[in-house]
Amino acid sequence: MVKLLTDEEIAVLSKYRLKAALEDSFEAAHLLDEAFLKNFMADLSKTIGAPSEKIASSIFIKRYAFLAVISLYAMTAWNKKINVSFEAVKMEAASEESNWLPAFSLKDFTAEDWDTREARSQWRKGVVKELFAKNIYPLITLFEKTFGISKLILWENIAVYIFWLYESQLKEHKNAVEDFSFLIFEAEGSLFGRYKLNPLQKYYVEKIYLDEQAEEVRIRKTCCFTYQLEGSSKRCKTCPCSLNVKNGRCQEDGEGFCSAVRGLA
């Protein structure tokens, strides 16, 4: 059955940057237009203080990852499939007065309930494929081709928010363990795009305790380059470069270091 998301459901998803309406926005489908994309990323680079469009690309995908959070939350918590096709999604434009943590909105706030006459596992595959293979994969592929940034960095930018969602935000929901296990260990590569292997699995590693953080963290395999933004001198607490500097294995050569990290991914 297809019906509108309730006000209460939209309110819950607002924590993950979904809004009923946006004042200044663009359609996600426009990102697939090369001319629009290049102009948009050039402007975004200036707005967020990125030294290059390659760096801005990584930051953009980190922000775009919340579309996956919104979709997967609805799937796991409510057994609902939100339409996240490019044509259905709107994204908040960059603002000079903000750190650009953009909100999303939808042209159509209807959601499709899981039909219990169908096995949930099959229904779930459809949700995952629409999100990843039909939206995130084409975008990651385009960004790699256009701006020369490794898809491994971009997939990890997506993965870290999926881990966060299931390990902290959804852990009390009855479907969370099964859905998370499926996404990381069971889902075939084709659900994520033109892959034989699941592109998320390689990033799911054991957390380690860091004295300086006084907590357990999952160290990334790639650097997201956030530290290269204007005014961002510190690396993320999960940055692989920080750990390798500590262990004397990093030459601190910026993007070049991540080529070595990508070889391990």
C-alpha positions in Angstrom: 0.0 0.0 0.0 1.2 3.5 -0.9 0.4 6.4 1.4 1.8 9.6 2.6 4.4 9.8 5.3 2.8 11.0 8.5 3.8 14.3 10.2 5.3 12.3 13.0 7.4 10.2 10.6 8.6 13.4 8.8 9.5 14.8 12.2 11.6 11.8 13.0 13.4 11.9 9.7 14.0 15.7 10.1 16.8 14.6 12.5 18.5 13.2 9.5 17.9 16.3 7.4 14.6 15.6 5.7 12.3 18.7 5.4 8.8 19.0 4.2 9.9 22.0 2.0 13.1 23.9 1.1 13.4 27.6 0.3 16.5 27.3 -1.9 17.0 23.9 -3.5 17.9 22.0 -6.7 16.8 18.7 -8.1 19.2 15.8 -7.5 18.6 14.8 -11.2 20.5 18.0 -12.2 23.7 16.5 -10.8 23.7 14.0 -13.7 24.2 16.9 -16.1 27.9 17.4 -16.6 27.7 21.2 -17.1 25.5 21.7 -14.0 27.7 19.4 -12.0 30.9 21.2 -12.9 29.5 24.6 -12.2 27.9 23.4 -8.9 31.1 21.9 -7.6 33.1 25.0 -8.6 30.7 27.1 -6.6 30.6 24.6 -3.7 34.4 24.5 -3.5 34.5 28.3 -2.9 31.6 28.2 -0.5 33.1 25.5 1.8 36.7 26.6 1.4 37.9 23.5 -0.4 41.3 23.8 -2.2 40.0 21.8 -5.2 36.8 20.3 -6.7 38.3 16.9 -5.9 38.3 17.7 -2.2 34.8 19.3 -2.4 33.6 16.0 -4.1 34.5 14.0 -1.0 32.7 16.5 1.3 29.6 16.5 -1.0 29.3 12.8 -0.9 29.6 12.9 2.9 26.6 15.2 3.0 24.7 13.2 0.3 25.1 10.1 2.5 22.2 11.3 4.6 19.8 10.4 1.7 20.9 6.8 2.4 20.3 7.3 6.1 16.8 8.6 5.4 15.9 5.7 3.1 17.3 3.0 5.3 15.8 4.4 8.5 12.3 4.2 6.9 13.0 0.7 5.6 14.2 -0.7 8.9 12.1 1.2 11.4 8.8 1.3 9.6 9.0 -1.2 6.7 8.5 1.7 4.3 10.1 2.3 0.9 10.6 6.0 0.2 11.1 7.1 -3.4 14.7 8.2 -3.6 15.0 8.3 -7.4 17.0 11.3 -8.7 13.8 12.7 -10.1 12.1 12.6 -6.7 14.8 14.2 -4.5 15.5 17.8 -3.9 18.6 19.1 -2.1 19.3 22.3 -0.3 21.6 24.7 -2.1 24.9 25.8 -0.6 24.8 28.9 1.5 27.6 31.4 2.2 26.5 31.7 5.8 26.6 28.0 6.7 28.9 25.0 6.9 26.6 23.5 4.3 24.9 20.7 6.1 22.2 20.5 3.5 18.6 19.3 4.0 16.7 17.1 1.6 13.1 17.2 0.5 10.9 15.0 -1.7 8.6 15.9 -4.6 6.4 13.1 -3.4 6.1 12.2 0.3 4.3 9.0 -0.3 5.9 5.7 0.8 5.3 2.2 -0.1 4.6 -0.2 2.7 6.0 -3.7 2.7 3.4 -6.0 1.3 3.5 -9.0 3.7 2.5 -11.3 1.0 6.0 -10.9 -0.3 9.1 -12.1 1.7 10.6 -9.2 3.4 14.0 -10.2 2.3 13.0 -9.8 -1.3 11.3 -6.5 -0.7 14.4 -5.3 1.1 16.5 -6.1 -1.9 14.3 -3.8 -4.0 14.7 -0.9 -1.5 18.5 -1.4 -1.4 18.9 -1.6 -5.1 16.8 1.5 -5.8 18.9 3.5 -3.2 22.4 2.3 -4.1 22.4 0.9 -7.7 20.1 3.5 -9.1 21.1 6.6 -7.2 24.3 6.5 -5.2 26.3 4.3 -7.6 25.7 6.5 -10.7 26.7 9.6 -8.7 29.9 8.1 -7.3 30.8 6.8 -10.8 30.3 10.3 -12.2 32.2 12.0 -9.5 35.2 9.7 -10.0 35.2 10.3 -13.7 34.7 14.0 -13.5 36.8 15.0 -10.6 39.4 12.2 -10.3 38.5 11.2 -6.8 38.7 7.5 -5.9 35.3 5.7 -5.6 36.8 3.9 -2.6 36.9 7.2 -0.6 33.3 8.0 -1.7 32.0 4.6 -0.8 33.6 4.8 2.6 32.0 8.2 3.1 28.7 6.5 2.6 29.6 3.5 4.7 30.5 5.3 7.8 27.1 6.9 8.1 25.4 3.5 7.5 27.5 2.1 10.4 26.5 5.0 12.6 22.8 4.7 11.7 22.6 1.0 12.6 25.0 1.1 15.6 23.5 4.1 17.3 20.2 5.3 15.9 18.4 2.0 15.0 19.9 -0.4 17.5 16.6 -0.7 19.4 14.5 -1.6 16.4 13.7 -5.3 15.8 14.8 -5.3 12.2 18.1 -3.5 12.8 20.4 -6.4 13.4 19.1 -8.4 10.4 19.0 -5.4 8.0 22.5 -4.3 9.0 23.9 -7.8 8.6 22.3 -8.0 5.2 23.7 -4.7 4.1 27.3 -5.5 5.2 27.7 -9.2 4.8 25.0 -10.7 2.6 23.9 -8.2 0.0 25.4 -9.1 -3.4 27.4 -6.5 -5.3 24.8 -6.0 -8.0 22.5 -4.4 -5.5 25.0 -1.5 -5.2 25.7 -1.1 -8.9 28.0 -2.8 -11.4 29.9 -4.8 -8.8 30.6 -8.4 -8.1 31.4 -7.7 -4.5 29.6 -5.7 -1.9 31.4 -2.3 -1.8 30.6 -1.6 1.9 32.0 -4.7 3.5 35.7 -3.8 3.2 35.1 -0.8 5.5 33.5 -2.7 8.3 36.4 -3.4 10.6 36.7 -3.9 14.4 36.8 -0.7 16.5 40.0 0.0 18.4 40.5 1.9 21.7 42.4 5.2 21.3 43.7 6.7 24.5 43.6 10.2 23.0 39.9 9.9 22.2 39.1 7.8 25.4 36.8 5.7 23.3 36.6 2.9 20.7 36.6 4.1 17.1 36.5 2.4 13.7 39.5 3.7 11.8 38.8 4.5 8.2 40.8 3.0 5.4 40.8 6.2 3.4 41.0 9.9 4.3 38.0 12.0 3.5 40.1 15.2 3.2 38.0 17.3 5.5 41.1 18.6 7.2 42.0 20.3 4.0 39.0 22.7 4.2 39.7 26.3 5.0 39.7 26.6 8.8 39.8 22.8 9.4 43.3 22.1 10.6 42.6 18.9 12.5 42.0 15.5 11.1 38.9 13.5 11.9 39.3 11.2 14.9 38.8 8.1 12.7 41.3 9.3 10.0 43.9 6.6 9.0 46.5 9.3 8.6 46.4 10.2 12.3 47.0 6.6 13.3 49.8 6.2 10.9 51.5 9.4 11.9 51.4 8.1 15.5 52.9 4.9 14.4 55.6 6.5 12.2 54.2 5.2 8.9 52.9 8.3 7.3 54.8 10.8 5.2 52.1 13.5 5.6 51.9 14.1 1.9 48.2 15.0 1.7 46.3 13.2 -1.0 49.2 11.1 -2.0 49.1 9.2 1.2 45.7 8.0 0.4 46.9 6.3 -2.7 48.8 3.9 -0.3 45.7 3.5 1.8 43.6 2.8 -1.2 45.9 0.0 -2.1 45.0 -1.7 1.2 41.3 -1.2 0.8 
